[in-house]
């Protein structure tokens, strides 16, 4: 479900959200930056497809989202993890790079679909469009969609504005699921 979500959102394939989320799924957004805005919540698959698929794709391209840890058997019902994302605004617009946390809650059945997703955006920085080669070269060289914080830091461009992102990635640790 997590990988399918990344391919749906990053690849502008909203129909794939149906393979990741339940029909009545709930989305919550906690945005702790002014560099990007999202609605605070959404209910139901059509709203999630619209917000995380269609509307997002109307504004953004070159989207690369990475989960910074892999789920284990202990994450069958709840998978909390940190993430890294980079994207550019359409029509050669500015580039955003950010980090945060996902809290994935899955159904108990064999399909293990997402019934609730909390997305927290902790850090987001806006870069000039002239930095696209350095930033997209870095992002496209990372293992997709599962990447370790160490892998992300190793090839990070030495551009002004990456300090907060590097600091965030440097403190990331696996998170235990709710019991």
C-alpha positions in Angstrom: 0.0 0.0 0.0 2.8 2.4 0.8 4.7 1.8 -2.4 1.5 2.1 -4.4 0.8 5.5 -2.8 4.2 6.8 -3.8 3.7 5.6 -7.4 0.2 7.1 -7.5 1.1 10.5 -6.0 4.6 10.9 -7.6 3.5 9.6 -11.0 0.2 11.4 -11.3 -1.8 8.2 -11.3 -4.8 9.0 -8.9 -6.5 5.7 -9.9 -3.7 3.8 -8.1 -4.9 5.3 -4.8 -7.8 2.7 -5.0 -5.2 0.0 -4.6 -3.7 1.6 -1.5 -6.7 3.1 0.5 -10.1 1.9 1.7 -13.2 3.6 0.3 -13.7 5.4 3.6 -10.1 6.3 4.4 -9.2 9.3 6.4 -6.4 11.8 5.7 -5.0 14.3 8.2 -2.3 16.9 7.4 -0.2 18.7 9.9 1.8 21.4 8.1 4.4 23.1 10.2 5.8 25.4 7.5 4.7 28.2 5.2 6.5 26.8 2.2 3.6 24.6 1.2 -0.1 24.3 2.0 -2.6 21.5 2.1 -6.1 21.1 3.5 -6.1 19.9 7.1 -8.1 16.7 6.4 -10.0 14.7 3.8 -12.5 11.9 4.1 -13.0 9.1 1.6 -11.1 7.8 -1.4 -12.5 10.4 -3.9 -11.2 13.3 -1.7 -7.9 11.6 -1.2 -7.5 11.0 -4.9 -8.3 14.6 -5.6 -6.0 16.2 -3.0 -3.0 13.9 -3.2 -3.4 13.0 -6.9 -5.1 15.5 -9.2 -4.6 18.8 -7.4 -1.1 18.0 -6.4 -0.3 17.1 -10.0 -1.8 20.3 -11.3 0.9 22.2 -9.5 3.9 19.9 -9.2 6.1 17.8 -11.4 9.4 15.9 -11.0 8.1 14.5 -7.7 10.3 12.1 -5.7 9.0 10.9 -2.3 11.1 8.5 -0.2 10.2 6.5 2.9 13.3 6.6 5.2 12.7 3.2 6.8 11.0 -0.1 5.8 8.1 -1.7 7.5 8.6 -4.8 9.5 6.1 -7.5 10.8 5.5 -5.2 13.8 4.1 -2.6 11.4 1.2 -4.7 10.2 -1.4 -2.3 11.6 0.6 0.9 12.1 3.7 2.0 10.2 5.2 5.3 11.4 8.1 6.5 9.3 10.0 9.6 8.3 10.0 10.8 4.7 11.9 13.0 2.3 10.3 14.7 -0.8 11.5 16.9 -3.6 9.4 18.4 -6.4 9.4 21.3 -8.8 6.5 23.6 -9.6 5.2 23.2 -13.1 6.4 25.5 -15.9 10.0 25.8 -14.6 8.9 27.0 -11.2 10.6 26.9 -7.8 11.7 23.6 -6.3 10.6 22.4 -2.9 12.5 19.9 -0.7 11.1 18.8 2.6 10.9 16.2 5.3 8.3 14.9 7.8 6.5 11.9 9.1 3.9 9.5 7.9 1.6 7.5 10.2 0.0 4.8 8.2 -2.9 2.8 9.7 -3.9 -0.4 7.9 -6.9 -2.6 7.8 -6.6 -6.0 9.7 -7.6 -8.0 6.6 -5.3 -9.6 4.1 -5.4 -6.6 1.8 -3.8 -4.4 4.4 -5.2 -1.2 2.8 -4.7 2.2 4.4 -7.7 3.3 6.5 -6.0 6.4 8.0 -3.0 8.4 7.0 -1.5 11.3 9.0 1.1 13.3 7.1 3.2 15.7 9.1 5.3 18.2 7.1 8.1 19.3 9.5 10.6 21.0 7.2 10.2 22.4 3.7 12.5 24.8 1.8 12.0 26.5 -1.5 14.9 26.7 -3.9 15.2 28.7 -7.1 14.4 26.9 -10.4 18.0 27.4 -11.5 18.9 24.7 -8.9 16.9 22.0 -10.6 19.8 20.0 -12.1 21.6 19.7 -8.8 18.5 18.9 -6.8 16.8 16.5 -9.3 20.1 14.9 -10.0 20.5 14.1 -6.3 16.9 12.9 -5.9 16.8 10.8 -9.0 20.0 9.0 -7.9 18.5 7.8 -4.6 16.9 4.4 -4.3 13.2 4.8 -4.9 11.0 4.8 -2.9 12.9 3.3 0.0 15.9 5.3 1.1 17.9 5.5 4.2 18.7 8.9 5.8 22.4 8.2 5.3 21.9 7.6 1.6 20.0 10.9 1.3 22.6 12.9 3.2 25.6 11.4 1.3 24.8 12.9 -2.1 22.9 16.0 -0.9 23.8 19.1 -2.9 25.8 21.7 -1.0 23.3 24.4 -1.6 22.2 27.1 0.9 18.9 26.0 2.4 19.8 22.3 2.9 21.0 22.8 6.4 17.6 22.2 8.1 16.9 19.2 5.8 20.3 17.7 6.6 19.8 18.3 10.3 16.4 16.6 10.2 17.7 13.6 8.2 20.6 13.4 10.6 18.4 12.8 13.6 15.9 10.4 12.0 15.5 7.1 13.8 13.0 4.2 13.2 9.8 4.9 15.1 8.0 2.1 17.1 4.4 1.4 16.1 1.5 2.1 18.4 0.7 -1.0 20.4 
